[in-house]
Structures are given as structure tokens and as C-alpha cells.
């Protein structure tokens, strides 16, 4: 029993030392061995989902080939205004950095880091005009590191859409 307790203390100590070292050197340097934290652009129409459970997708059914986890609502505003409204929503998101913006395709890409270990996730948002001055969006969120995200990417998309629905009128 004493050997088991000693092993436990050693393991906990190593984990704590690793966490302190990670926090001291910063997330960019710590995770640089995994490459650029930004996973790059996404073509929603040809997107193939990962086989690991560390991504999530919200997309209108007529826009994405891949199976969507969440339905994307339609809003009573054009895509440019929807994008501006989403910008206001995302101002409140912690540890979020916009890494690319394309005004021609109305696409924005972000990297958001987890709170404790600073794991980077890449999120791509594309805004789409619909008839009658309405719009919708496609969001794909995926983890850079790890096999499973424990539902973090889906929760992020749900949170973003929920906040967007509070600030923008849903189309009838």
C-alpha cells in the first residue's frame, strides 16, 4: 500500500511540474511541436469529417456534403449584417483570436485556446445570403490536439449560435 501511495505522489508531482512548466513557457512555445495552431481553411461543400470525436459542424443541409451535428438557423438579415452581429458575439469569447478573414467569401477563421492547458482549436465561420434578404451560416470547429474533445467543439458552436440568436432575429 505504501508503494502505491508513493507512486501516486510521484505521478501527481510530475503532472503538477508539467503544468507549471507549460504555464511558464506559454502555449505557443509549449504546443509548437504540434505545428501551427491554425488548422487552415475549410471548403464546406467538400468537407469530410474526422473519424475521431474532436470536431463539430453546424451547416445548412443544402450547403455541406458532410453530416451536420447541428442545424444552422436562418436569420432575418443579410450575410454582411449577420457577420457584424457575430463579431459582437465573439467579442466576449475568451482566448479567441481571428487568424484570417475573407470579405469576398464572407469567411472568418479563429483559433481559440482551452482555459487550463491552452489546447488550440480552429473554428471556421462562413456567412451565406439566402433569398428575401435572409442569411445563415456554417461553422466547423475542430481540435488540433487529442483524440476526443469531450464535446467542447459542439458546445462552442451551440454557445455561439445561441448568443447569435439572442442578438439577431430568426427568419420566419
N, C-alpha and C positions, 0 to 999 in steps of 0.2 A: 504494500500500500504506500509506503514511504517513497519508493522508486517511482510510482505512478504520479504522486504529488510533485516530486522533483521534476519529472518530465513535463508536467503541466505548467509549472512555474517557468521552466526554460522556454517552452513554446510561447507562452504569453509574453515573456520578456522579449523574445525575438520579434514577435508581431508589433509590440509597442515601439521597439527600436526602429523597425522598418517604417512605421507610421510617422514617427518623429523625423526620421531622415527624409521621408517623402515630403513632409510639410516644410522642412528647412530648405530643400533644394528647389522646390516649386514644381508644379505639374508639368510644365513644358519640358523641363530637363528630365524629370522622372520618367515620363512616358515617351521620350524621344526615340527610344529603342524600338518603339512600335510604329515609327514613321510619323508623317504629318497627321495631326489630329483631324483635319478636314478630309472626309472620305470622297469629296468631289461631287460633281453634278449628277443628276438623275434624269433619265428620259422616262417619264411616267408611262408613256404609251408602249414602251418595250421593256419596262421594269420586270425583272424576275426576282421574286422574294427569296430571302435567305432560307436555308434549311434549318438554321439554328434559331431558337426563340429569343432573338435580340433585336428585332425591328418591329415597326408598326406602320400601317398605311391607312390613311383616310383619303378616299378618292371617289369622284362621281363615277358611276358604273359605265358610262359611255366614254370615259377618258382613259382609264387604266386597264391594261390587259391583266395585270396581277390581281389576285383576290384581295379585297379591301377588308380591313378589320373593323372600320367604322364608316358610316355614311357621311358624306360631306353635305352640309346644308346649303341651300340656295338663299342668297341674301338679296334684299330689295335695294341694291346699289350696284354701280358698275365696278369692274375689277380694280380700277385705279383707286377708287374710294375705299373698297374693301381692303386693299393693301395698306392704305394710310391708317385705317382703323386698326388693322392688325399691328401696325407699328406701335400704336398707343398701347395695345395689349402687351406687347413684348417688352415695353419699357420697364415693366415690373418684374420681368423674369430675371432671377439671379444667375450669375456666371454665364451669361449668354453673350456671344459675340457674332455679329454679322460678318461673314467672311467673303461673301460675294453677292452682288445684286445685278440683275439684268433687266433694265427697263423695257427692252424690246419684247421679251417673253414674259414679263411680269413674274420673275422668279427670284426668290431670295434664298440664300443658304446660310445656315448658322452652325456654330459649334457651341454646345452647352456642356458644362462640366458638372459632374456629380458633386454633392456637398463635401463629403469627407475625403474620399480618395482621388477626387478630381478626374475621374474617367471621362474622356471626351465622347460625346455623341454628336452626330451630324444630322441636321434637320433641313430638309428642302421643302419650300412652300412655293406653289405655283398658283397664281390667281387667274381665273378664267371668266371671260364675259359670257353671259347667257342672253337669250332673247329678252326683249321688253326691259332692257336696262338692268337686268339682274346679273348676279355673278355667283361663283362658287370657288372652291379651292381644292387643291390636292396637297397633302402633307405626308412626307415619308421621313420617319425618324429611325436612325439606326446607330447601334453601338459600335465603337471602334475596338474595344477590348472586352473579351469574355464571351462565353458561350450563351449564357442567359442574362437578360437584363431584369429579371424578376418583375416584368410588367411596366418598367419605367418609361419606355418609349410610348407605349399605348396610353399610359396615364398622362404623359406630357401632351399628346395630341388631344386627348379628352379635355384636359385643362384649358389648352389654347382655344379649342372650339367653343367650349362653354363660356369663356371670357369674351370671345368674339361675339357670341350670340347675345350677351348682355349689352354690348356696345352697338350692335348693328341689328337692323330689323330683318327678320327672316321673311323671305318672299312667301306669299300665299300659295 
